Amino acid sequence: MDETINSIAEYRLIPEYLEKISEEGKIWLARAMVSILIVDKQLVNEEKGFFKDAIMMIENDQIRVELIESIKKREIVELGELTTDREYAGHFYFLLAMVVAADGKVKNSEVNLLNSICGKLGFPTETAKQVLQWVTDLIKLNKDRNQMTELLKDIKPVFVLK
């Protein structure tokens, strides 16, 4: 089955909303996304769309090169605290949680980085636990959906005439 359909990562950045985020906020988010993508030292197919999203939202060529190099070298990008775009901080965090869940697994290295990012966003520690629980539940629901769709494709149609 096509990875984009089978993946938990069906949540994407919407270009119209990106216009509302400052360049500094976009850079912070792109760096956070890339860091999560490489913290487990691999970039799987289900995660490549998020990498593309991260690169495409950045207008500064130097930052783009930095992100591409960090992927190539598998080195996490240094993140500071998010001081701009505070109204989007919660949205950023849930997007980053979706990046963690993109491959249908949550690894310890990803959990640790997501916990660290929680602090850089200025959220209390329990926020990370709540969002990780949401991600875990979402992964389970996605697996259930995928199993059901596999079963449903083998059912012969029965149309009832009225």
SVG drawing of the C-alpha trace seen along z (x, -y; Angstrom):
<svg xmlns="http://www.w3.org/2000/svg" viewBox="-37 -38 65 49">
<polyline fill="none" stroke="black" stroke-width="0.4" points="0.0,0.0 1.2,-3.5 3.1,-4.9 1.3,-8.3 -2.0,-6.6 -0.8,-4.0 1.1,-6.5 0.0,-8.3 1.5,-11.4 -1.4,-12.7 -1.2,-16.0 0.6,-18.6 1.5,-22.3 -1.0,-24.5 0.7,-27.2 -1.9,-29.8 -1.3,-29.5 2.5,-29.6 2.0,-33.2 0.9,-34.2 4.0,-32.9 7.1,-35.1 10.3,-34.1 11.9,-33.5 9.0,-31.2 9.3,-29.3 13.0,-28.8 12.5,-27.6 9.8,-25.2 11.8,-23.9 14.8,-23.3 12.7,-21.4 11.1,-19.3 14.5,-18.3 15.9,-17.6 13.0,-15.2 13.4,-13.6 17.0,-12.7 17.2,-12.1 16.8,-8.4 19.6,-8.5 17.4,-7.5 14.9,-9.1 12.2,-6.7 9.9,-7.2 7.0,-8.2 9.0,-11.1 10.3,-12.5 7.2,-14.7 7.9,-16.5 11.5,-17.1 10.2,-18.6 7.7,-20.8 10.5,-22.0 12.8,-22.9 10.1,-24.6 8.8,-26.9 12.3,-28.5 13.1,-31.4 16.7,-31.8 19.1,-29.7 21.7,-29.5 19.2,-28.0 18.0,-25.6 21.6,-24.4 22.0,-24.1 19.0,-21.9 20.0,-19.7 23.5,-19.3 22.1,-18.3 20.0,-15.6 23.0,-14.3 25.2,-14.3 22.4,-13.1 23.2,-16.0 20.5,-17.7 20.2,-21.4 20.5,-23.6 17.1,-25.0 16.6,-28.0 13.4,-29.0 10.5,-30.0 10.0,-33.7 7.9,-34.7 4.6,-33.4 3.5,-32.3 -0.1,-32.0 1.1,-29.1 3.2,-27.3 0.5,-24.7 0.0,-24.0 3.8,-23.7 4.0,-21.2 1.2,-19.0 2.8,-19.1 6.1,-18.0 4.3,-15.2 2.9,-14.1 6.5,-14.1 7.5,-11.8 4.6,-9.5 5.2,-9.6 6.7,-6.1 4.1,-4.6 6.6,-4.2 7.7,-6.3 11.3,-5.9 13.0,-6.9 15.3,-9.4 12.2,-11.0 10.4,-11.2 13.5,-12.7 13.8,-15.4 10.0,-16.1 10.3,-16.6 13.2,-19.0 11.2,-20.9 8.3,-21.1 10.5,-23.2 11.8,-25.3 8.2,-26.1 7.7,-27.2 5.1,-24.5 4.9,-22.6 6.4,-19.1 3.0,-17.4 2.2,-18.9 4.7,-16.5 3.1,-13.5 -0.4,-14.5 0.7,-15.1 2.7,-11.8 -0.4,-10.0 -2.4,-11.6 0.3,-10.5 0.3,-6.9 -3.5,-6.7 -3.4,-8.2 -0.8,-5.6 -3.0,-2.8 -6.1,-4.2 -4.2,-4.5 -3.1,-0.9 -6.7,0.2 -7.9,-1.9 -5.3,-0.3 -6.3,3.2 -9.9,2.4 -9.3,0.9 -7.3,4.0 -10.2,6.2 -12.8,4.0 -11.2,4.1 -11.8,7.9 -15.5,7.6 -17.6,8.1 -20.1,5.3 -23.7,5.9 -26.0,3.2 -29.5,3.0 -32.1,1.7 -34.8,-0.5"/>
</svg>
